[in-house]
Amino acid sequence: MSSSMERPTFSAAIERETGETSVRLSLNLHGQGRALMDFPVPFLRHMLHLFTVHGSFDLTVSATGDVDVDDHHLVEDIGLCLGRAIREALGNKAGIRRYGERHVPMDEALARAVIDLSGRPAFVLYAGFTDARIGTFPTELVHEFFKSVANEARMALHLAVLYGENNHHMAEALFKAFGQALREAVEVTGGGVRSSKGVLE
């Protein structure tokens, strides 16, 4: 029986090997906020630590990649692996809330995350970043990371920075809001699959 037909275990381990990257990731959606990050993109390490703590997940990521070219491939592939881990951990999604929504401030910035674990991938990000980089991290990779997560998790993910001035604060608010909204969506409320069709693929 495929994992998509099994009840949620709320944990998964993913490995991805390509000619550009090597990623090993483990996730527990009902964890305690423990993060272990070992890969050469410092800003994403920081953001995933925030996601883990504020979502009360347990997340381990060990990865290498062609960051001598740029960070794009590694950031994208970590996002793909995180999305796939979310999908596998949720199985047939029986008993979970399915929807999550959070507004999170970070100083002057305010972000909103809305999630539907629908089985249908969709992604929207509104964020008025004003700089091409946050430190050494290309700002456009915020979009690429979350798009990869949404596509592989097969979730509808709507993210927005409602306002803000500091680009680091804006990105940080997004990752915190995403973590808290996902935590709400995976809460166990009991019963079967929350869909009039009787299935969430």
C-alpha positions as CSV (number, residue, x, y, z in Angstrom):
1,M,0.0,0.0,0.0
2,S,1.4,3.4,-0.9
3,S,2.1,6.0,1.8
4,S,-0.6,8.2,0.2
5,M,-3.3,5.6,1.3
6,E,-2.0,5.2,4.9
7,R,-3.0,7.1,7.9
8,P,-0.7,9.9,9.0
9,T,2.5,9.0,10.8
10,F,3.5,12.7,11.1
11,S,7.1,11.8,10.4
12,A,9.2,11.1,7.3
13,A,12.7,10.9,6.0
14,I,13.7,11.9,2.5
15,E,16.9,11.5,0.5
16,R,17.6,13.2,-2.8
17,E,20.7,12.8,-4.9
18,T,21.4,14.6,-8.1
19,G,24.4,15.8,-10.1
20,E,24.0,19.2,-8.3
21,T,23.0,18.4,-4.8
22,S,22.8,15.8,-2.0
23,V,20.0,16.2,0.6
24,R,19.0,14.1,3.6
25,L,16.1,15.4,5.5
26,S,14.0,14.1,8.4
27,L,10.8,15.7,9.7
28,N,8.5,15.2,12.6
29,L,5.4,17.3,12.4
30,H,4.4,16.7,16.0
31,G,7.8,17.4,17.5
32,Q,9.2,19.8,20.0
33,G,11.0,22.5,18.0
34,R,14.3,20.8,17.6
35,A,16.4,21.8,14.5
36,L,19.7,20.4,13.3
37,M,21.0,22.1,10.2
38,D,24.1,21.2,8.3
39,F,24.4,22.8,4.8
40,P,26.3,25.7,3.4
41,V,23.5,28.4,3.0
42,P,23.5,30.3,6.3
43,F,20.4,32.4,5.8
44,L,18.3,29.4,4.9
45,R,19.7,27.5,8.0
46,H,18.5,30.5,10.1
47,M,15.0,30.6,8.4
48,L,14.5,26.8,8.8
49,H,15.5,27.0,12.4
50,L,12.8,29.6,12.9
51,F,10.2,27.5,11.0
52,T,11.0,24.5,13.1
53,V,10.9,26.3,16.5
54,H,7.7,28.3,15.7
55,G,6.0,25.3,14.2
56,S,7.1,22.9,17.1
57,F,8.4,20.5,14.5
58,D,11.6,18.4,14.6
59,L,13.7,18.9,11.5
60,T,17.1,17.7,10.5
61,V,18.7,18.7,7.2
62,S,22.1,17.5,6.0
63,A,23.0,18.7,2.5
64,T,25.7,19.7,0.1
65,G,25.5,21.2,-3.3
66,D,27.1,23.4,-6.0
67,V,27.0,26.6,-4.0
68,D,30.2,27.6,-5.8
69,V,27.8,28.3,-8.8
70,D,25.1,29.8,-6.6
71,D,22.6,28.8,-3.9
72,H,19.7,28.2,-6.2
73,H,20.0,24.4,-6.7
74,L,20.5,23.6,-3.0
75,V,17.8,25.9,-1.8
76,E,15.3,24.5,-4.3
77,D,16.2,20.9,-3.6
78,I,15.9,21.4,0.2
79,G,12.5,22.9,-0.5
80,L,11.5,19.9,-2.6
81,C,12.6,17.5,0.1
82,L,10.7,19.4,2.8
83,G,7.6,19.4,0.7
84,R,7.9,15.7,0.0
85,A,8.4,14.9,3.7
86,I,5.3,16.9,4.6
87,R,3.3,14.9,2.0
88,E,4.6,11.5,3.1
89,A,4.2,12.3,6.8
90,L,0.5,13.1,6.3
91,G,-0.4,10.0,4.4
92,N,-4.1,10.0,3.6
93,K,-4.6,13.1,5.9
94,A,-7.3,11.4,8.0
95,G,-8.1,13.3,11.2
96,I,-6.1,16.4,10.5
97,R,-7.5,20.0,10.5
98,R,-6.3,20.5,6.9
99,Y,-6.4,24.3,7.0
100,G,-4.1,26.7,8.8
101,E,-3.7,30.5,8.9
102,R,-1.4,32.8,10.9
103,H,-0.4,36.4,11.0
104,V,3.1,36.9,12.5
105,P,4.9,40.2,13.1
106,M,8.6,40.7,13.1
107,D,9.3,44.2,14.4
108,E,7.9,46.5,11.7
109,A,7.0,43.7,9.3
110,L,3.8,41.7,9.3
111,A,3.4,38.4,7.3
112,R,0.4,36.2,6.7
113,A,0.4,32.5,5.8
114,V,-2.6,30.5,4.7
115,I,-2.5,26.8,4.0
116,D,-4.8,24.2,2.6
117,L,-3.5,20.6,2.6
118,S,-5.8,19.9,-0.4
119,G,-3.6,17.6,-2.5
120,R,-3.6,20.3,-5.2
121,P,-0.4,22.3,-5.5
122,A,-0.8,26.1,-5.7
123,F,1.5,28.9,-4.6
124,V,1.1,32.6,-4.3
125,L,3.6,35.0,-2.7
126,Y,3.2,38.8,-2.3
127,A,6.3,40.3,-0.8
128,G,7.7,43.7,-1.7
129,F,11.4,42.9,-1.1
130,T,13.5,46.0,-1.9
131,D,17.0,44.4,-2.1
132,A,18.3,41.7,-4.4
133,R,20.1,40.1,-1.5
134,I,19.6,39.6,2.2
135,G,23.3,39.4,3.3
136,T,24.6,37.0,0.7
137,F,21.3,35.2,0.1
138,P,19.5,36.0,-3.2
139,T,16.1,37.4,-2.1
140,E,14.4,35.7,-5.1
141,L,15.2,32.3,-3.6
142,V,12.5,32.9,-0.9
143,H,10.0,32.5,-3.6
144,E,11.8,29.5,-5.1
145,F,12.0,27.7,-1.8
146,F,8.4,28.1,-0.9
147,K,7.2,27.2,-4.4
148,S,9.2,24.0,-4.2
149,V,7.7,23.1,-0.8
150,A,4.1,23.8,-2.0
151,N,4.5,21.8,-5.2
152,E,5.9,18.7,-3.5
153,A,3.7,18.9,-0.5
154,R,0.7,19.3,-2.8
155,M,-0.7,22.1,-0.7
156,A,-2.2,25.4,-1.5
157,L,0.1,27.9,0.1
158,H,-0.6,31.7,0.1
159,L,2.0,33.9,1.6
160,A,2.1,37.7,1.9
161,V,4.1,40.3,3.6
162,L,1.4,42.9,4.4
163,Y,4.0,45.5,5.1
164,G,7.6,45.9,6.2
165,E,10.8,47.8,5.7
166,N,13.6,45.5,6.6
167,N,14.0,42.6,4.1
168,H,15.4,40.2,6.8
169,H,12.4,40.9,9.0
170,M,10.0,40.4,6.1
171,A,11.5,37.0,5.3
172,E,11.7,36.0,8.9
173,A,8.0,36.8,9.4
174,L,7.1,34.6,6.4
175,F,9.0,31.6,7.7
176,K,7.5,32.0,11.2
177,A,4.0,32.4,9.8
178,F,4.4,29.4,7.6
179,G,5.6,27.2,10.5
180,Q,2.7,28.3,12.7
181,A,0.1,27.9,9.9
182,L,1.4,24.4,9.1
183,R,1.3,23.4,12.7
184,E,-2.4,24.4,12.9
185,A,-3.2,22.5,9.6
186,V,-1.6,19.2,10.9
187,E,-3.4,19.2,14.2
188,V,-5.4,16.1,14.9
189,T,-9.1,17.0,15.2
190,G,-10.4,13.4,14.9
191,G,-12.7,11.7,12.4
192,G,-11.9,10.9,8.8
193,V,-10.6,12.9,5.9
194,R,-11.9,16.5,5.9
195,S,-13.3,16.6,2.3
196,S,-16.7,16.3,0.8
197,K,-15.1,14.0,-1.8
198,G,-13.8,11.7,1.0
199,V,-10.2,11.8,-0.1
200,L,-7.3,14.3,-0.1
201,E,-4.7,13.0,-2.5
